[in-house]
């Protein structure tokens, strides 16, 4: 992803909205992107190029992706199928929004729905942020792509089109099929396919405006249709949304970022060069920043290995050989040597002592 990092690395590193290291975003956006590219004849390998996403990973509903991986696939789509943002966004309906979708559907009233969107929309779409304001008779949602800042950049237009299409689809889910935008205003100049905007968005569209704005009539945004106001479900959904938001929030230190990365890949990520690449840093930079925090890469590796070793040794079905493989050791003898150095005890004695305590 070097080309991507060269283009956006500075913004990503200093943007408080992003934790580029955490693979925590749901698979829907990338799945829909790849599906649309495939529909237009793009090979799967080309759609995923440079993203560190395999076909097997893509097929798993448990997969989660980082901002960098999402950006890589988006940039692939801009190169291979540059006009698919509206089609992809239209598929990001409430049912594809996970717990955020439940929070919207269960909102007891309009004001609480607005609060959910303002605070948690980024759980599904990390490429934009939305802000809300109100003028007599109308709600105004401002859409701001987070990168790049230039409204004429293809990625800026892609992120905006994606948000507009998904917002219209979600609006129809919440308010019913009659839902419409009142007007859309966009910062960038009218593109070649400008005439398609009004047809896609079902409303007047103005280009070369000061801000990106979606304007809704208050009369059209009374909760009805398929929405299911439910205060208890809403409260639970908000708790889960907040938990997700905290997990995706920027990490407080480089050492915690490395530790999170090691937890994701305990048996492979023991080389500082590999870790630095995943964190969009040069190895020397990562080493220096860890030193500033009073630690070393090897210290974090050992701490994570010890934490996992203690967990695995409590699982009787795992042999020492199995644990050694999971922790990235070449054999059980090397794992035993390391465990004795960490604890002063052998894995077998630790296992026996723990087993005895479990039977008390």
C-alpha positions as CSV (number, residue, x, y, z in Angstrom):
1,X,0.0,0.0,0.0
2,X,3.0,2.3,-0.4
3,X,1.4,4.4,-3.1
4,X,-1.7,5.0,-1.0
5,X,0.4,5.9,2.0
6,X,2.5,8.3,0.0
7,X,-0.7,10.1,-1.1
8,X,-2.7,10.0,2.1
9,X,-0.3,8.9,4.8
10,X,0.2,12.3,6.4
11,X,-3.6,13.0,6.6
12,X,-4.2,9.5,8.1
13,X,-1.5,9.8,10.7
14,X,-2.7,13.2,11.9
15,X,-6.5,12.8,11.5
16,X,-8.1,12.2,14.9
17,X,-11.0,10.5,13.2
18,X,-9.0,7.5,12.1
19,X,-7.3,4.5,13.7
20,X,-5.9,3.1,10.5
21,X,-4.4,0.1,12.3
22,X,-7.5,-1.5,13.6
23,X,-9.4,-3.9,11.4
24,X,-12.8,-3.1,12.8
25,X,-15.1,-2.0,10.0
26,X,-17.8,-4.4,8.9
27,X,-17.4,-6.2,5.5
28,X,-20.4,-4.7,3.8
29,X,-18.7,-1.7,2.1
30,X,-15.9,-3.7,0.6
31,X,-18.1,-6.6,-0.2
32,X,-20.5,-4.4,-2.2
33,X,-17.6,-2.6,-3.9
34,X,-16.0,-5.8,-5.0
35,X,-19.4,-7.3,-6.1
36,X,-20.1,-4.2,-8.3
37,X,-16.6,-4.3,-9.8
38,X,-17.1,-8.1,-10.6
39,X,-20.5,-7.3,-12.1
40,X,-18.7,-4.9,-14.5
41,X,-16.1,-7.5,-15.5
42,X,-13.2,-6.8,-13.1
43,X,-11.3,-9.9,-11.9
44,X,-11.4,-10.5,-8.2
45,X,-7.6,-10.3,-7.9
46,X,-7.6,-6.9,-9.6
47,X,-10.4,-5.6,-7.3
48,X,-8.5,-6.7,-4.2
49,X,-5.0,-5.8,-5.4
50,X,-2.7,-4.3,-2.7
51,X,-5.4,-4.6,0.0
52,X,-4.0,-7.6,1.9
53,X,-7.5,-9.2,1.5
54,X,-7.7,-12.7,0.2
55,X,-10.8,-14.3,-1.5
56,X,-11.2,-16.5,1.6
57,X,-11.2,-13.4,3.8
58,X,-13.7,-11.7,1.6
59,X,-16.0,-14.7,1.8
60,X,-16.1,-14.7,5.6
61,X,-18.8,-12.7,7.3
62,X,-16.6,-12.5,10.3
63,X,-14.0,-10.4,8.5
64,X,-13.3,-6.9,9.5
65,X,-11.3,-4.3,7.6
66,X,-9.1,-1.2,8.3
67,X,-9.5,2.3,6.8
68,X,-6.4,1.6,4.7
69,X,-7.9,-1.6,3.2
70,X,-11.1,0.2,2.4
71,X,-9.2,3.0,0.8
72,X,-7.1,0.6,-1.3
73,X,-10.2,-1.1,-2.7
74,X,-11.9,2.2,-3.3
75,X,-8.8,3.4,-5.2
76,X,-8.9,0.2,-7.2
77,X,-12.5,0.9,-8.2
78,X,-11.7,4.4,-9.2
79,X,-9.1,3.1,-11.5
80,X,-11.1,0.2,-13.0
81,X,-14.8,1.2,-12.6
82,X,-14.8,4.9,-11.8
83,X,-18.6,5.4,-11.8
84,X,-19.9,2.9,-9.3
85,X,-20.3,4.9,-6.1
86,X,-24.0,5.5,-6.5
87,X,-24.6,1.8,-7.2
88,X,-22.6,0.7,-4.1
89,X,-24.1,3.3,-1.9
90,X,-27.6,2.2,-2.8
91,X,-26.9,-1.2,-1.4
92,X,-25.9,0.2,2.0
93,X,-29.4,0.1,3.4
94,X,-30.4,-0.2,7.0
95,X,-30.1,-4.0,7.0
96,X,-26.4,-3.6,5.9
97,X,-25.6,-1.3,8.8
98,X,-25.5,-3.8,11.6
99,X,-26.1,-2.5,15.1
100,X,-26.0,1.1,13.8
101,X,-29.0,0.1,11.6
102,X,-30.9,-1.2,14.6
103,X,-30.1,2.0,16.5
104,X,-31.7,4.0,13.7
105,X,-34.7,1.7,13.3
106,X,-35.5,1.7,17.0
107,X,-35.1,5.4,17.6
108,X,-38.1,6.5,19.7
109,X,-38.3,9.9,18.0
110,X,-36.8,12.1,15.3
111,X,-34.3,13.9,17.6
112,X,-32.9,10.6,18.9
113,X,-32.6,9.4,15.3
114,X,-30.6,12.5,14.4
115,X,-28.3,11.9,17.4
116,X,-27.6,8.3,16.3
117,X,-26.7,9.4,12.8
118,X,-24.5,12.3,13.9
119,X,-22.6,10.2,16.4
120,X,-22.3,6.7,14.8
121,X,-22.6,7.0,10.9
122,X,-18.9,6.5,10.7
123,X,-19.2,2.9,12.0
124,X,-20.4,1.9,8.5
125,X,-18.8,4.6,6.3
126,X,-15.4,5.9,7.6
127,X,-14.8,8.0,4.5
128,X,-17.1,10.9,5.5
129,X,-18.5,12.7,8.5
130,X,-21.9,14.4,8.7
131,X,-23.1,17.3,10.7
132,X,-26.7,18.5,11.3
133,X,-28.4,21.9,11.4
134,X,-31.9,23.1,11.1
135,X,-33.6,26.1,9.4
136,X,-37.3,26.8,9.6
137,X,-39.1,23.9,7.9
138,X,-35.9,22.1,6.8
139,X,-33.2,19.8,8.1
140,X,-29.7,20.3,6.6
141,X,-27.1,17.6,6.7
142,X,-23.6,18.6,5.7
143,X,-21.4,15.9,4.2
144,X,-17.6,16.2,4.5
145,X,-15.3,13.7,3.0
146,X,-12.3,13.2,5.3
147,X,-9.7,12.9,2.6
148,X,-8.6,14.3,0.4
149,X,-9.5,18.0,1.0
150,X,-9.7,18.9,-2.7
151,X,-13.3,18.6,-3.9
152,X,-12.1,17.9,-7.5
153,X,-10.2,14.8,-6.4
154,X,-11.9,11.6,-7.7
155,X,-11.9,10.1,-4.2
156,X,-13.7,13.2,-2.8
157,X,-16.5,12.8,-5.4
158,X,-16.6,9.0,-4.8
159,X,-17.0,9.4,-1.0
160,X,-19.7,12.1,-1.5
161,X,-21.7,10.0,-4.0
162,X,-21.5,7.0,-1.8
163,X,-22.9,8.9,1.2
164,X,-25.7,10.5,-0.9
165,X,-26.8,7.2,-2.3
166,X,-26.7,5.3,1.0
167,X,-28.5,8.2,2.8
168,X,-31.3,8.1,0.3
169,X,-31.6,4.3,0.6
170,X,-31.6,4.5,4.4
171,X,-34.2,7.3,4.3
172,X,-36.5,5.1,2.3
173,X,-36.1,2.3,4.9
174,X,-36.8,4.6,7.8
175,X,-39.6,6.8,6.3
176,X,-41.1,4.7,3.5
177,X,-40.7,4.5,-0.3
178,X,-42.1,8.0,-0.7
179,X,-39.1,9.6,1.0
180,X,-37.2,12.1,-1.1
181,X,-34.4,14.7,-0.6
182,X,-35.7,18.2,-1.0
183,X,-32.4,19.5,-2.6
184,X,-28.7,18.5,-2.8
185,X,-25.8,21.0,-3.0
186,X,-22.3,20.0,-3.9
187,X,-18.9,21.7,-3.7
188,X,-17.4,20.2,-6.8
189,X,-18.0,21.4,-10.4
190,X,-20.7,19.5,-12.4
191,X,-19.1,16.2,-13.7
192,X,-19.7,14.8,-17.1
193,X,-22.6,12.7,-15.9
194,X,-24.2,15.6,-13.9
195,X,-27.6,14.9,-15.5
196,X,-27.7,11.5,-13.8
197,X,-27.5,13.1,-10.3
198,X,-31.0,14.4,-10.4
199,X,-32.3,11.1,-11.6
200,X,-30.3,9.1,-9.0
201,X,-31.1,11.4,-6.1
202,X,-34.7,12.2,-7.2
203,X,-34.3,15.9,-6.4
204,X,-32.7,19.1,-7.8
205,X,-28.9,19.1,-7.5
206,X,-26.7,22.2,-7.6
207,X,-22.9,22.1,-8.2
208,X,-20.0,24.4,-7.4
209,X,-21.6,25.4,-4.0
210,X,-19.9,26.4,-0.8
211,X,-20.7,23.2,1.1
212,X,-22.0,19.7,0.5
213,X,-25.5,19.7,1.8
214,X,-28.5,17.4,1.8
215,X,-31.7,19.4,2.5
216,X,-34.8,17.6,3.8
217,X,-38.3,18.9,4.3
218,X,-39.5,18.6,7.9
219,X,-42.8,17.4,6.5
220,X,-41.1,14.4,4.9
221,X,-39.2,13.2,7.9
222,X,-41.8,12.1,10.4
223,X,-40.9,8.6,11.6
224,X,-43.3,6.1,9.9
225,X,-43.1,3.3,7.3
226,X,-40.9,0.3,8.3
227,X,-39.2,2.0,11.3
228,X,-39.9,0.4,14.7
229,X,-39.6,2.8,17.6
230,X,-38.5,0.8,20.7
231,X,-36.9,2.6,23.6
232,X,-35.5,-0.6,25.2
233,X,-33.9,-1.9,22.0
234,X,-32.7,1.6,21.2
235,X,-30.9,1.8,24.6
236,X,-29.2,-1.5,24.0
237,X,-28.2,-0.6,20.4
238,X,-26.7,2.6,21.6
239,X,-24.5,0.8,24.1
240,X,-23.3,-1.5,21.4
241,X,-22.7,1.4,19.0
242,X,-20.6,3.2,21.6
243,X,-18.6,0.0,22.3
244,X,-17.9,-0.2,18.5
245,X,-17.0,3.5,18.4
246,X,-14.5,3.2,21.2
247,X,-12.9,0.1,19.6
248,X,-12.4,2.1,16.4
249,X,-11.2,5.2,18.1
250,X,-7.6,6.3,17.6
251,X,-5.2,4.5,19.9
252,X,-3.5,6.5,22.6
253,X,0.0,5.2,22.0
254,X,2.1,3.4,19.4
255,X,2.8,0.6,21.9
256,X,-1.0,-0.1,22.3
257,X,-1.3,0.0,18.5
258,X,1.4,-2.6,18.1
259,X,-0.2,-4.7,20.9
260,X,-3.5,-4.6,19.1
261,X,-1.9,-5.7,15.9
262,X,-0.1,-8.6,17.6
263,X,-3.4,-9.8,19.1
264,X,-4.9,-9.9,15.6
265,X,-2.0,-11.9,14.2
266,X,-0.3,-13.7,17.1
267,X,1.5,-16.4,15.1
268,X,2.9,-14.2,12.3
269,X,3.5,-10.6,13.3
270,X,6.8,-10.8,15.2
271,X,8.9,-8.8,12.7
272,X,9.1,-5.1,13.3
273,X,9.3,-4.5,9.5
274,X,6.0,-6.3,9.0
275,X,4.4,-4.4,11.9
276,X,5.7,-1.1,10.7
277,X,4.2,-1.7,7.3
278,X,0.8,-2.4,8.8
279,X,1.0,0.8,10.8
280,X,2.1,2.9,7.8
281,X,5.5,3.7,9.3
282,X,9.1,3.1,8.5
283,X,10.6,0.5,10.9
284,X,13.1,3.1,12.2
285,X,10.2,5.5,13.0
286,X,8.3,2.8,14.8
287,X,11.3,1.8,16.8
288,X,12.0,5.4,17.7
289,X,8.5,6.1,18.8
290,X,8.3,3.0,20.9
291,X,11.6,4.0,22.6
292,X,10.0,7.4,23.4
293,X,7.2,5.5,25.1
294,X,9.8,3.6,27.1
295,X,9.4,0.2,25.5
296,X,10.7,-2.0,22.6
297,X,9.0,-4.0,19.9
298,X,10.5,-7.2,21.4
299,X,9.0,-6.3,24.9
300,X,5.6,-6.0,23.4
301,X,5.9,-9.2,21.5
302,X,6.9,-11.1,24.6
303,X,4.1,-9.5,26.7
304,X,1.5,-10.6,24.1
305,X,3.0,-14.0,23.8
306,X,2.9,-14.5,27.6
307,X,-0.7,-13.3,27.8
308,X,-1.7,-15.7,25.1
309,X,0.4,-18.6,26.5
310,X,-1.3,-18.3,29.9
311,X,-4.7,-18.4,28.1
312,X,-3.8,-21.3,25.9
313,X,-2.3,-23.4,28.7
314,X,-5.7,-23.3,30.4
315,X,-7.2,-25.0,27.4
316,X,-6.5,-28.7,27.9
317,X,-7.1,-29.6,24.3
318,X,-4.1,-27.6,23.2
319,X,-0.7,-29.4,23.4
320,X,2.5,-27.4,24.0
321,X,3.3,-28.0,20.3
322,X,0.0,-26.5,19.3
323,X,0.7,-23.4,21.5
324,X,4.2,-23.0,20.1
325,X,2.8,-22.9,16.6
326,X,0.1,-20.4,17.5
327,X,2.6,-18.1,19.1
328,X,5.0,-18.3,16.2
329,X,7.7,-20.5,17.7
330,X,9.5,-23.0,15.5
331,X,9.0,-25.8,18.0
332,X,7.8,-26.6,21.6
333,X,11.3,-26.5,23.0
334,X,11.8,-22.9,22.1
335,X,8.4,-22.1,23.5
336,X,9.3,-23.9,26.8
337,X,12.6,-21.9,27.0
338,X,10.8,-18.6,26.6
339,X,8.1,-19.5,29.1
340,X,10.6,-20.4,31.7
341,X,12.4,-17.1,31.1
342,X,9.1,-15.2,31.5
343,X,7.7,-17.0,34.6
344,X,10.4,-19.2,36.1
345,X,8.1,-22.1,35.6
346,X,7.7,-24.7,32.8
347,X,4.5,-24.9,30.7
348,X,3.8,-28.4,32.0
349,X,4.1,-27.3,35.7
350,X,1.9,-24.3,35.1
351,X,-0.7,-26.5,33.4
352,X,-0.6,-29.0,36.4
353,X,-1.0,-26.2,39.0
354,X,-3.8,-24.6,37.1
355,X,-5.6,-27.9,36.7
356,X,-5.3,-28.6,40.4
357,X,-6.8,-25.2,41.2
358,X,-9.7,-25.8,38.9
359,X,-10.6,-29.0,40.8
360,X,-10.6,-27.4,44.2
